[in-house]
Amino acid sequence: MSKYHNDQPIKGGPYDPDLLNRANFANHLADILLLKHDEDCLTVSLEGEWGYGKTSVINLVKGALNEKESAPIIVEYNPWLAGKPESLIQDFLLQFASQLNIRDKSDDALKAAKELIAYSGLFSAAKFIPGAEPWASIVEKVFSGFGSASKKIAELKKLDLLGRKKKVASAIENIKTPIVVIIDDIDRLTPSETFQVLRLVKAVADFSGTAFLLAFDPKYLGAVLDKNDIVNAPEYINKIIQLRVPLPVISEIGINELANAELEDLSDKKLTDLFENDQERLSWIYHNYFKNLIKNPRELKRFFNYLRFLLEQVEGQVCFADLFSLSIIATKANFMYEHIKLTPEAYIGRRFSNDGLMMDKAEEVVKSFENERNELLSKFCESERKLINGLIGDIFPLVDADGFIPYSVSDTDAAGRVSAPQRLHIAFHYKTPVGYISDQEILQFISGDTDRKEFIDKVLTDNADERFFEMMRNYSSECKENNFDILKSIYDVFLKSKLLISSLEGNYGFMEKDPYRQIIWLTNKVISESENKYELIRRIIESEEIAAIAGDVLSKARDQLFGNRYETPWISEGQLAVLDKIFQNTAVTALTKKTFIESHLESHIFYDLKRSSKEKASEFVSDVLDNEGVVRVAEIIGNTGSDSTNGPYAKIDEKTFGEIIDLDILREMAEKIKIDSQPVHVQAMLKSILYGKKYYLRDGAVRDD
């Protein structure tokens, strides 16, 4: 990252180039300021709004003057350094004297400096009246400090301002070198200080051979003169300034040059490669909003300062186009920026914190803040109001739900956009929220640059499983090279986790966590994007440790071939037949070894086995009944479903099991079991075998309906 700008003007030269092409303008202005030593004083103004580069042009003018064959003495006066408005004229003359002697060591320059110092001393006694010239002021000290008329006359002789000024003028003329006095930042002074600067130029220091270059914002200067009761301020300025020169207009090409230079310095990486349509969207925002809102070099520097800050905090976690857009708003409409930060529901329909569940639809919540947003926008002029409102609508589509949104996406979170709550949270908090995983972390997990088991263990510890699966689906296309190894690392941890076991024991509801379903969704997406789907499915189905997942994958593939004709099948019918055979052996092995008995997935595997082959399922359950008894059969087949009333249940009846097992024999064997001595969930399973009703595994309760 480059260093931050501190609003320093350019100096010109190869290391600080003039990207706005103002060098010729500055050189011409330097020619005008270069007077002959006996020419009358000339005052030139360089006028422009704050931030448009007046000081940079002054630096170019100074550079041009120093390169002239008859280079002048350049005297720079900074009125900010003066202590009080009353002492400003005296301070100017002292600085004039000091710089004159420094830049020209001749005897004539030394004499002129001494005359200036003597001249400045007179102004310590004068109390000025706004609107009056210095020599017409009341000399307060004289008339309050002396009693007799003779003493008053003696003191007035000492205060011969005109006489002393003539001595200074004569001494300066003897130097035979032109002088250019530069006074910048006049429009940063207080009204009283600004007025004093104008007076000193007009009446105090208009020496021959001396040119003044004054830099200011004409609107501000006019307002200052109005406050000092000057009638017809423009005409007053024209009496003081003989040549009023406006800054050159900054062209679109000029701003583009500055912006391109800044963008190149932001990062050595291409910042728009990570998220969908980011480069195209950045171009849209740049040409439609940035160029029309960021109008001068100072705003541009402030903009890139903020953008650099954001990038250093959250690069790669929010799309660059949105960071760019937020930086525009922070620069041009800070109170709108604060409103987004403090009231995100006005833009995305959701708050950052869970301090109250917002039950209304997100678009309705956003709509309810329309008047509040419009009140804030009313503070802008018409043109800027339309631009900022348009930019906000492009960033937050719900604000302009009926409008055209360029480069829209179906999944704003996957595209890294701040219209997704998690991404907006990061953009404003400069960090990932609790339970959140960054894009870089997911990519490192996928590439294997981090220990995958440790990473998933931390995901579980941080309660970040939902975000993990969400981000993995976003980046599933990155898994192609090592897709099985990546999925296996997830299965190995999650299938044995307390989170999955507790979720399978709990109530089934749409708001409940369901990590198993998340695993299946991710698996399906990775398979869909795999270049060799059959090989990946085969590796999943061969593995006994993930037999539960294997059954779901095979059911999905079967449904694509014979049920859902809208999906492109992963495999052919011939391949399905081969995979069915493999899965049947895998399922029987996993059930025989009781691999999934603790995770409540045995029934899940059995029903997938039944879907794959009723004959194989019937053969297997008969063998178990003969060798291990009815309790083991109940464990395998008993978890038949789950509902939101009381969680998982057993409902074993003829309709479901009549084709694969003789329920009469099963009941006979169940009657011989002392049911009360069994665990509660086994009691529920055995009772369902006996009576055909629905029993909940959690507490053994029966549901007659």
N, C-alpha and C positions, 0 to 999 in steps of 0.2 A: 504494500500500500504506500502511496505517496504521502508526503507531509501535508498537514492541514494548512489552508490559507489563513493568513492573519490580516487580510485586506491590504497588503502592501501593493503599491502601484508598480508597474513595470519600469525598468530602467533602460530598456533597449539593449541592443547588442546580441551576440549569438546565443548567450546563455539565458536571456530574458527577452525573447523576440517580440516584435510589434505585430501581433497576429491580426490586428484590426486595420493594418495598413495606413497608419496616421503619420508616418514619418515625413512624407512630402508636405502635408499640412503644417506640421510642426516646424519644418525648415522654412517655409514661407512666413510663418508667424515670427520666427527668429529674425528674418531679414527686416521685417517691419520694426521690430523692437531695437534694432541696432542703429542708434542715432549717431550723428556727429556730435562732438563735444560741445559745440556752441548752438545746437538746435534746441528749440523750445521743448519743454517736458511733454511727453506723450503718455497718455494712460489708455491701456488696452484691456478689455475684459475678455475672459474665456468663460463662457456661460454654458451651463448644462445642469441637469438634475443630478441629485446625489447618486453616486454609484456608476455613472456613465464614463468615468475615466479622465476627469479633469487633471488630476495629479499625474497620471501617466503621461498625458500630453505635455504637461509642464516639464517632466523629466526629459522627454524627447526634445523639447525646445531648448533646455539647458545643454543637452548634448550637441545640438546643432550650433548653438552660440559658441560653445567652447572650440568648435572646429573651424570657426570663421577666422579669416586672415587677421582681422583686427578684432580679436576676442574682447568682449566687454568685461567689466567688473560686475559679477553677479552677486547681488545682495538678496538673501532670502530671509524673509521675516515671518515668524510663526506667532501670530497674535495669541495663540493658546497659552504661550508661556508668560504672558503679562499677568501681573498679580490682580490688578483691579482695572475697571474701565477708565477710571480717572488718570491712571498712570500709563495708559496704553501709548499715548503719543510720545511721552518721555522715553518709554521703553523702546519704542521703534527707533528713535533717534540714536539711542545708545547702541542698539544692535547694528544700526547702519554704520555708525562710527567704527565699531569693533571690526565688522566684516570688511569695511573699506580698507582699513590699515593692514588686515591680514592678507588681502588679495593683492595689494599694491604697496610695496615697501618703500616707495619713493618719498622724498621730503614733502612733496606737494600733497601726497595722500595722507601723510602724518599730520600736516597742518590742517587739512580738511577734516580729519577725524577729530582734532582738538576743537575746531570751531563747532563741529556737530555736538560734541560733549557740552561745550559751553552753552550752545543753543538749547540743548535738552534741559539744562538746569533751570531755565526760565519757566518751564512748564510745571515744575513742582510747586510753584507759587500760585498757579492759575486754577481757579475753579470754573469749569466750563458750563455754559448754559446751552442745552440742546437747541440747535438752529442758529447759533451765533458763531462767527468765526473766532479763532483763538484770541486775536489782538483786540477784539471787541468785547471780550469777557470782563467780568468784574474781578478785579484783583483783590481778593478778599483779605489776604494777609496784610497788604499794605495799609489799608484803611482801618483795619482793626488793631494794628500793632504800633502805630505811631501817632503822636498827638499833634505836633506842630506842622504847619504847611511846608516849611523848608525841608523837613525830614521826608514828607510825603513826596515832594518833587524829586529829591535825591533817589528815593527808591524807585519811582517811576522811570527814571533814566536807566536804572539797572534793568528794567523790564522792557527795554526797547526791542521788542520782538522783530519788527520789520528790519531794524538796523542789523541785528544779529543774523537774521536770515540772509541779508544781502552779503554779509561776510562769508557765510557758509557757501552761498551760491558762487561767489567769486573764487573761493578756494577750490571748490569742486571743478569749476571750469578750467582752472590751471592744471588739473591732472591730465587733461587732454585725452582722456580715455572714456568712452561711453560707459554708462552705468545702467544696468537693468535690475530693477527691484521687483522681486516676485513675492506676492502675498497670496497664499493659498488658504483654502478652508474658511473663507470669510463667512460662508453660510453655516458654519458650525458654531459661530460665536453667539453670545446673547445679543438681543436687540441693541442694548446700549454700547456694547463693544463693537458691533458691526457699524454703528453710526459713527463712532470715533475713528475707525479705520478710513471711512470715506472722507472725513474732515481732514485727516492728516494728509491724504493724497491731494486733496483740493487746495489746501491753504498752507500746510506746514512744510511739505517736502517737494514742491513742484520746481525742482532745480533744472537748469538747462543741461542738455546732454543726458538726462535721466529719463528712462522709460519705465513705466509701471505695468506689470502684468497682474491683474486681479482675477482670481478664480472664484466663482460663486454660482448659486442657483438663483436665477432672476426672480422666480416666484417668491422665494424666501426674502430676498432683498427688498422687493416691493412691499411685502408685509411689514418688514422692519421699519421702513420709512413711514408707512402709515401709522405705526405705533408711536413714532416720534413726531407726529403731527405735521409731516411734510405733505403739502398739497401737490398733487400731480407728480407722484413718485417717478414715473418713467422719464419725465422731463428733467427732474433733479439728477437722476443717474446720468442722463445725456450731458448735463453741464460738467460733470466730473470726468466722465469717460468719453474720449474722443472716438474710439473705435470699439464697437461691441461685436465680438466674434462668437457665434454659437459653435459648440462642439460638432464635428462631423456626425451625421447620422450613422448609427451602427447598422450595417446591412445584415440581412439574413445570412449571407455568406460569412460575414465576420463572426457572428455568434456561433455558426456551425464550426468554424475553425477553432474557436475557444473550447466549445463543447467536445469536439473530437479529440483535442489534445488532452483534455481532462479524462475522457473515457479511456484513452489509451494508457493513462497512468493509474487507473483504478486497480487493475489486477493483471497479472501475466497469464491468467486463464481466461477462456471465453466464458463470460458470465451467463450466457443465455442458452447453454447447451443442455442443462439438466432437466428442464421442464418443457412440457408440450407447448408449442406455438409461442415460446417466449420471445424469440428474435422478431417474429412478425408483429407481435403485440407491442414490443418495445418501439419498433419503427412507427406504428400507429400513434402511440402516445407521444413520441418525440415530435412528429410532424403536426399533430393536431392540437397538442396542448403545450408542450415544453417551449417550442419556438414562439408561441404567442403569449406566454405568461412570464418566462424568464427573459427579461428585456435588456439587462445591462450587465457589465462584468462583475459588479459587486454582488448582485443577486445570483449570478452564475457561480461565484466562489462560495457563497453561503450554501447554495444548493449542493454542490459537490462535497463540501465539508460534511454536510449531514448524510449524504449518500455514503461517503467513506465510513462514517461512524456506524451506520446501519450494517454495511457489508462486513466490517470487522467483527460485529456481534453475531450476525445471523446468516452469513453467506452460505448458500446451498440449502437453506431451510425454508426460504421464501423465494418465489420466482423473482428474478431481477427486474422485470417490467413493473411489478407491483412495488418493489422497494424504490424504484425510480419514481413512480407515481406518488407514493407517500412523501418522498422528499420534495416534490413539487408543492404539495399541499403544505408541508411544514414550512417551506420557504415563503410562499405567497399568501397562505391563509392559515396562520398558526392557530387561531382560535377554532377553525374548523377541524384542524388536526387534533386539538385537545378534545373537541367534542366527540370525535370518533374514538379516541382513547378512553374517555370517561363514560361514553354512552354507546358502546358497540352495538347494542340492540337496535339503535336507530338506523343501522346500516346493514347488519347481518341477521337481525331478528333474534339474537341470543346474547346473553351476558358472558363475560369472562368467568365469573364465579357462579357457583350454584346456590346463590342466596335466595333463590325462589324459582320454582319451575315455571317457565313461561308456556302456558298451555295453548295460547293462540298460535296460529300458523305464522311462520317466520315473516312471510310477505305482509301479513296483517299487522304484525308488530312494527315493521319498518314503515308501513303506510301511516300508522298512528303518530309518527314523529315528523311527518311532512311539514307541518307548520313551523315546528322548531327549527328544522333545517333551513327552511325558506327565510326565517327571520335572521339567521346568521348570514345567509348569502346576500341579504339585502344591504349589507355593509359595503359591498363592492360596487364598482361602476358596472353599467350594463354589460359591457363586453367581457369583463373579467368574471362577472357573475355567471354568464352563460358557459364560459370555458371551465370554470371550477365545478359547476354543477354537472357539466358533461363528463368531466374527468371522474368525479365521484360516482356517477352512474356507470361508467365503464369499469371501475374497480369493484363496485358493489352492485351487481345486477338487480338486486331486489329494490334498490332505490328507484330504478327506472325499468320496472318490470315489463312495461309495454314497448320499450324502446329497442333499437338495434344495438346488440352487444357484439362488437367485432371479436373474432377469434374466441368464441365461447367454447366451453368444454363441458363434458358430461360429469366429470369428477373434479371439482375445483381443488379438493385437497391434494389429489394426485398431481395436479398441475401446479401446486405450490402457491395458490392464489389466496390473498387475504380475505376473500369472501368466505373462505372456510375458517371456522372459529379458531382451530388450532394454529393456523398460519398467522392469523391476525394477532393472536395472543403472543406469538413469538416476535412478530414485528414490533410490538409495543413494549414487551417486557425484556427483549434482548436475550431471551433464554427459552429453552424448551420447558413447557409447563410440567408439573408433576404427572407422572403416568404417560409422558409423551416420549417418543423416540424420534431422533432426527434422521434425515435422509442419509447423511454420511454414515451414521451408525448402522443403518440397514444395509447400505452398500458394502460396508466392511464385513458385516455378518455374511452376506451372500458370497463375497469374494474369498472368505476364509481368512481375512487379515486379523480377525479377532477369534478367540476361542468360542466356538458356537455354543457349547454346553454352558460355559460360564455366562455367556450373554443371555441365554434363555433363562437360566437360574435367576439372573438379575431382573429380567422382565417379570418373572413371577413374583419376586420379592417386592418390586416397585408397583405391582398391580397394574402393569402396562400391557397385559396380554391382548386386549382389544385393539390398542394402537399398533402393537406388533403385527398382528394379522392384517390390519388395514394397510400398513405400510408395505408388508410383504406382497400383498395383492397389487399394490401400486407398482412395485418393482419386480413383479414375477417374470417379466420378459428378460431380466438380467440373470435369471437362474438357469438358463439353457445349458450351459457347459457342465454344471455339477448339480443338476436338478435333483437326482435321487439322493445324493449325499446331504444336500441342504434339507430336503424333506425328512430324511431319516433322522437327522439331528433334532428336528422339531418333534417328530413322533416319539423318540427315545425319552425325551423329558416330559412332554405334555401328557402322554398316555399313562404315565405313572404318577402324575402330579396330584396333590391334594385338591387343587382347584378343579380338575376334571372330575375326580371322584365325588366331591361335594356337589358339583353341578348336576351330575347324574342321579344323585340322591334327592335333589331338591325338586320343588314344584316346576312344572313346565309352563313357562309364560313368555310372552314376546319381549318383556323387559328384563328377563333373567339372563345372566351370563351363560353362554353355551360354547365353551372352548372346543368341544368336539365338532360342533357344526362349523366353527371357524376353521378348524383343521381341514375339514372336507372341502369347504369353499376354496381354500388356498390350494389344496391338492388338485382340484378340478381345473383351476386357472393355470397352474403350472403345466399340467398335462396338455391343456388346450394350446399352449404356446410352445410346447416341445416340438423339436424337429423330428423326433423318433418316438412317437406316442406309444407304439406297441412295446418297444423295448423298456420304456419307463414303467408302463403298467405291469409288464411281466416281472420286473424287479420288485415292484411293490407287492404283488400277489405271491411271490415266492417266499417272502419273509414272514415267518411264523410270529415274530415279535410285533408285527403291525397287521395282523390278520383282520382286525376290526376295520381298519382303513381299507384293506384289500377288498372286503365284501362290498363296501359302499362304492368303490371305484368300479368294480365289475357291474354292479347294478346300474350305475350311470351309463356305462358303455352299452349294456343290454337295452336300456331304455332308448338310447339314441338310435339303435338299429330297428327296434320293433315297436317303440311307443312314440316318442317325440320326434317327428319327422322334420321339425324346423331346425334342428341342430345337425351340423355335419358330424357324422360318426367318427369316433377316434380310430376305430379298428373295423376290420371286415368280419363277416359271420364266421368264416373259417378260423380267424384268429381268436374270436370269442370262444369257440369250441375248445381250442387248445388251452386258453386261459382258464376256462371253467374247470377243466380237469386238474390244472395246477392248484387252483384255489380250493377245490374240495379236499385235496390232501393237506393243504396248509391249514384249513379250518379245523379239520379233524385232529391234526397234531396239536394245534393251540388249545383246543378244548380238552384233549386228553391230558395235556401237561398242566392244565388249569392256569395258563399264562395270564388270563384276564379276569380271574375270579375276584380279585380285590377291587378292580376298577369297574365292576358291574357291566362289562361289555360281552360277557359270554352269550347271553341270549341274542344280542345283536349279531354276533358271528353265526350263531345257529340259524337264525332266520335268513341270513344271507346264504348259508349253506342250503337251506330249504329252497330258496329261490333258484339257486344254481342247479340243484338236483334233489328232487323229493325222495328218490330211491336211496341216494347216498345218505340223506338226513335220516330217513327211516331206519336204514341199516345201522347207522351210528347210534341212534338213541336206543335201539333194541340191544345192542352190545353193552351200552352203559347200564341199561336196566338189568341185564343178566349179570353183569360183573360187579357193579357198584351200587345198584339198588335205586329205589324211587327218590330218595332224598337228592342224590346227585343229578338225576334226571330233572327234578324240580328246580335245582339251581341253574341248570343249563337252559331250560325252556321257560322258566317262571316269570322273567321280567318282560312282559308282553307289551308294555306301553307306559306312558306318563301323561298326566294332565295337570292343569293349573289348580285343581282343588286340593290335592294332597300328594302330588308327585308320582313316582313310579308305582305300578300296580301289576298284579297277576290276574289274567282272565283266561283260563284254560277250558276250552269247550270243544265240542265236536266239529264246529264250523272251521276252527283254526287248525286243529290237530288230528282230525279224524282220518286224514289221508296218510299220515306217517306213523301213527301209533294207535294201539288198541287201548282206548281210554278205560274200558271196563277192567282190563288187567291192571292198568295203572292205578285205578281207584282201589282195587282189591289190595294191592300192595301198600297203598297209602293208609288204608284203614288199620293196618297192622303197626303203624308207626305211632309212638307216643308223641303226639304233636306238641304238647305243652313244653316238652324238654328241648325243642328246637329253637334256634334264633327266630326273632320275630318275623324277619323277611321270609324265612323258610316256612314258618307256620302259615303265612299268607299264601304261599305257593301251594302247599299241601291242601289247604282248605279250598283253594280254587279248583284243584284237581278233583276233590271230593264232591263239591257242590256246584261247580261251574259258574260261580259268581265272581264278581270283581272285588279283589282284596288289595288294599294298599300295603306295600312292602315296608313303609316307614313305621306304621303302628298296628298293622294287622286289621284295620277297620274294614268293614264290608260296605259296599255301595250297592244297594238293591236295584237301583234304576239302571 
